[in-house]
Amino acid sequence: MLETVGMTRAQLRRMLLYENSVGGLFGIVSFVVGSVLSNAMLTQGFGVDIAPISLPVMGILLFLFAAGGMTAELSYRMLTKTSLTERVRLGE
């Protein structure tokens, strides 16, 4: 629908990548903050000493961030596979 009011395909692709990137960054920041807070609570409250963030978990988060970028690209390609008039007519 945004293309009907003048958005170009490049702008649409950029918007999808931006939205997924912001969501991914929010998820990574939330994980890091939650991990640090839970580590502090466990250490001070129960005397349990754990690593705040493990390297495998950070690798998984980075993988999920990259998967979000690929998802944005795939959704862009699926959206733009048909012509604009077809998409408007079908209500996609």
C-alpha positions in Angstrom: 0.0 0.0 0.0 2.9 2.4 0.6 3.9 2.1 -3.0 0.5 3.4 -4.0 1.3 6.7 -2.3 4.8 7.1 -3.8 7.1 4.9 -1.8 9.8 3.4 -4.0 10.9 -0.2 -3.8 14.3 0.8 -2.4 12.5 2.8 0.3 10.3 -0.2 1.1 13.3 -2.5 1.3 15.1 -0.1 3.6 12.0 0.3 5.8 11.7 -3.5 6.3 15.4 -3.9 7.1 15.2 -0.9 9.5 12.1 -2.4 11.3 13.8 -5.8 11.7 17.1 -4.2 12.8 15.4 -2.2 15.5 13.5 -5.2 16.8 16.7 -7.3 16.8 18.7 -4.6 18.6 15.9 -4.2 21.2 16.0 -8.0 21.7 19.8 -8.0 22.2 19.7 -5.1 24.6 16.8 -6.6 26.5 18.7 -9.9 26.8 21.9 -8.2 28.0 20.2 -6.1 30.6 18.1 -9.0 31.8 21.1 -11.2 32.0 23.1 -8.7 34.0 20.2 -8.0 36.4 19.4 -11.7 37.0 23.1 -12.3 37.6 23.2 -9.5 40.2 20.0 -10.8 41.9 21.3 -14.4 42.0 24.7 -13.4 43.2 23.5 -11.0 46.0 20.3 -12.8 47.0 21.4 -16.5 46.9 25.1 -16.5 46.6 25.0 -18.2 43.2 27.8 -17.1 40.9 27.1 -17.5 37.2 28.5 -15.9 34.1 26.3 -12.9 33.2 26.5 -13.5 29.4 28.0 -16.6 27.8 29.6 -16.5 24.4 27.4 -19.2 22.8 24.3 -17.2 23.8 25.8 -14.1 22.2 26.5 -16.1 19.0 22.9 -17.3 19.0 21.6 -13.8 19.4 23.8 -12.5 16.5 22.6 -15.4 14.4 19.0 -14.5 15.2 19.7 -10.9 14.3 21.1 -12.0 10.9 18.1 -14.3 10.5 15.8 -11.2 11.0 17.6 -9.4 8.2 17.1 -12.4 5.9 13.5 -12.5 6.9 13.1 -8.8 6.0 14.7 -9.5 2.6 12.5 -12.5 1.9 9.4 -10.6 2.9 10.4 -7.8 0.6 10.9 -10.2 -2.3 7.6 -11.9 -1.7 5.8 -8.5 -1.5 7.3 -7.3 -4.7 7.0 -10.5 -6.7 3.7 -9.4 -8.2 2.8 -6.1 -9.8 1.5 -3.2 -7.7 -1.9 -3.2 -9.4 -2.2 -7.0 -8.7 -1.4 -6.4 -5.0 -3.8 -3.6 -4.7 -6.6 -5.5 -6.4 -6.0 -8.6 -4.3 -5.7 -6.5 -1.1 -2.2 -7.8 -0.1 
